[in-house]
């Protein structure tokens, strides 16, 4: 079925919610394209990394401004996600077997756990 946005995933901050929706849409497109072999997964992955990096900085700044107590841990989750996507992009560029399916599975799992809070 793929990823489908639901308003239940809203964080409550308009800017962060808009960013989450954009990342969600990119992730859904990446997953669909990886599963069908259509589209340019490398290009979508680059867009996802760009937008995720911008979003992570904004989200972390917001968390710092309100004194979020688990900021360091949350920042580490963001860094691990970006690092893993970059490693997978390298595997994809090297034409590693099953790289597209690996990326699709990783992105879907992360989005469901991080943005959907495991509710999807």
N, C-alpha and C positions, 0 to 999 in steps of 0.2 A: 504494500500500500504506500510506502514511502512516508516522508515526514509531512505533516499537515499542521500548520499553525493553529493554535487555539488560544483565545483570550485568557484562558486560565494560566498561561505561561507568563503573563504580564508581571513585571517587577514592581511597577507603581511609579516609575520615573519615566516621563515621556521620551526623553532622549535615549535612555538605556533601552526602553521597550522598542523604540524604532530601530536601534542598532541590532537588538536581538532578532527582530523580524527580518532585517536585511541578511544577517548571518544565517538565519534559519532558511531563508529562500535560496541563498547560495548553496548551502549544504544540501537542500532537497534537490536542487538542480544537479549538483555534483554527483549525488547518489544515483539519481535517475540516469544520468549520462554514463556513469561508470557501469551500471547494471545493463544498459542497453547497448553500450559500445558506440553511442552516438555523441556528437558534440565534442568539445575540446576540454577534456578533463584537466589538462595541465593549465589552461587559461583560467578555468573556474577555480581551481585550487589556488592559483596565484591571487585571484580576486578575494577568495576566502581568507587567505593569510593576511592580505592588506587590510581588509575590513576588520578582521578579528584583532589585529594588532592595534588599530585605532580604537576599537571598542574596549579592549582590555585596558588601555591607558585611561580612557574616560571612566570606566567602571572603577578602576583602582583609585583614581583621583576622588571620585565620589565617596568611596568607602573610607579613604583617608580623611576626608572633610568631616565625616560624621563619627570618626573614631571607631570604625569597625574593628572589633577585637581580633578577628582571624584573618586580617589582611595579608599577612605574610604567607599563610597557607593558601589563600585564594590566589595570590600572585603566583605561587609555585605551580598551581594547577594550570593557570593560563600559560606559563612558560613551558610546561611539559607538553601541553596541547600544541603550541606553535612549533616546538622542537620536533615533535613526532610528525606533524604535517610536513615539515621541511625534509625530514628523513624519508618519508613516503614519497614526496615529490622527486627526490633523487632516485629512488627505486623505480618510479614511473618513467623518468627520463632514461634510465638504463634498461628499460623494457623488461623489468623483472617479471617473471610469471606471477599472475594473480595480483599484481600491484593495484590495479583499479578496484578489484573487489575488496582488497585489504583496506584501501583508503575509504571506500564507501562504508564498510562496516565500522571502521574506527570513528569516522565523522558522525555517523548516525548514532552510535553508542554514546559518544561524547555529548552531542546535542541533546539527546534524550535525558542524559544524566545531569547536564549542567544548566541548560535553559528550561527543559521541561521538568526538571527535578524528579526524574524517574517516573513521571505520571503518565507517560504515553505508552 
